[in-house]
Amino acid sequence: MKSLFLKIFLSFWVAQALFLVLAILVMLAFRPQRNSTWEALRSTALTDAINAYESGGTPQAHEYLEGLQVAQHVRAYVFDEQGTEISGRSSPGWAEHVAAGKPLPPHPGMVFPRPQILTESRASSDGHHLYTIAMELPPGPRVFFGPWGIPMPGLIIAVLSSGLVCYFLAWYMTKPVTRLRAATQQLAAGDLTARAGDPHSRRRDEIAGLVRDFDTMAGRLETLVKAQSRLLNDISHELRSPLARLNVALGLARQRSGPESASMLERIELEASRLNELIGRLLTLARLEDGEQRVPPTPVLLDEVVLNVAEDAEFEAQARHCHVRSDIPSGDWGVRGEASLLHSAIENVVRNAIRYTREGTTVDIHLERKENADGAEAVVSVTDCGSGVPSDALEKLFQPFYRLDDDRGRQTGGVGLGLAITERAVRFHSGRVAAFNRAEGGLLVEIHLPLLANAKARKVPEPVPAAQEA
């Protein structure tokens, strides 16, 4: 069993039930087998009934046995050798079986079993007749005993009551573990506000201490991640001002310098442009990671976004003598989100494919619809004809500032933020992205986004400059 709840519940229940059963069986093993008081009453009742019958006949015997039932709460029946009840009363079947020396028929009752029955035979005073008494004792405390003297109702009550107690005990012990597991899953999914503790709980045991330690850890993680995001955002904003002044100074320097300084000024302008682009990417990344934004409710036509990206990428791919081919079937491709952010996410992947595919090859963009347990989703697949990446680096491609080859990244001008922005943007839209090496060579990147049902999407706006991957 993988459930801690079931392990604790069943262990306690079996232990308690076994203890109760053994205790009752030991009690039964050492209890007195006969009750001398009832045995004495049986002998006296048989003698008095015989005397009443011999002295007064059937009426006298009837009166005596009826009085015995009223006084002692026992039902007694006396039979002669022919099996006739001497008091003239109607006798039950069990009494006739006992008088005839037959075994008692099985009794169907388990909760209220048959009370104990005592029998005895004795000859009359003249020795010519034989009489047998069948006496049913009052239930008393034996109402809880079933066949063979086993207290079935008592056992059932004991097992059910112990099971109830053990159930609540197991529930009490595992409830915080269940909350802790749920909070751990939320934290792993990126919800830094997840907490496992109950603010109204007064528990002070080890499990409660574990829950409090987890909440302390989660709070610390949330503080550190938000502080890092704020620091990244603040630094990026602060760098914009000196960069703007640098561009102004660069323009003035161009006006006052001669031709011999043109190459140096162009280099300064190139590096300033790269720095400006890097700051823009950092701001986008910080905006996606702060966790405070919500997906806008505006529907967007994903097929138009993919088509725009393919058209722009086809123009850019001409520099490497490559082509971009798109396969976009007709249909309802509405998704909820921000069009410019989706455009940037897909464009980063396509530009990355153009950059690393072999010259003269084709980058394919395919849009398809898939059904899963959560509903329909759109899958944007981008494949290139490059050399692929090592299998252990596939998951790292979407980490910020990760590059397979630093020298190659510097040559292409990338810093390893494009795919990281793609992953955050797709996750921001409740989707997922993954990369795979193709068997025939090259890299396959799939972007999964949930589709809307019969959504009327707005026209895709003009795309903003997207971040490029290295």
Protein Blocks (a to p, Z undefined) as FASTA:
>chain_A
ZZfklmmmmmmmmmmmmmmmmmmmmmmmmgcfbdfklmmmmmmmmmmmmmmmmmnommlm
mmmmmmmmmmnopacddddfkopafklpacdfklmmmmnopacdddfbfklccddddddd
dddfkopaccdddddddfklmlmpcehhiafklmmmmmmmmmmmmmmmmmmmmmmmmmmm
mmmmmmmnopakbcfbdfkbcbfbfklmmmmmmmmmmmmmmmmmmmmmmmmmmmmmmmmm
mmmmmmmmmmmmmmmpcfklmmmmmmmmmmmmmmmmmmmmmmmmmmmmnopaccdfbdcd
fklmmmmmmmmmmmmmmmnopacdddddeddfbdcddfklmmmmmmmmmmmmmmmmcehi
acdddddddddfkbccdddddddfbebjafklmmmmmpghiafblklmmmnopahlmmmm
mmmmmmmnopacdddddfkgpjdddddddddehiacddddddddddddZZ
